[in-house]
Amino acid sequence: MKDSTKKAQIKRFFECLKERPMTTKMAAEKLGIQRCNLTRYVAYLEKRNLITVVQEKPCEITSHQAKYYSTDPMYFKPETQSELFPPKTKSKVYDL
């Protein structure tokens, strides 16, 4: 497969998942892209933090338990990075 074809498929997949969360099977049916390719694209997008799992529930097509993915930013959990340098407070034990 040509590199330009892969990029076009990733872009179509990315945009499809912005519309609503869905499984790779549902996206494959909608887009006409092989599911094995979509699985690779999920890994590619996960490495770049561009996709998230919204929920796990039965797929609308297969009725098997599956992950529903989304690229819509509203579904991403907010980052909770701890403070590298917390504000200085006076110690209750040692009044410094």
Summary of the structure (lengths in Angstrom):
residues: 96
radius of gyration: 20.0
end to end distance: 66.2
largest distance: 68.1
contacts: 204
relative contact order: 0.16
helix: 43%
strand: 15%
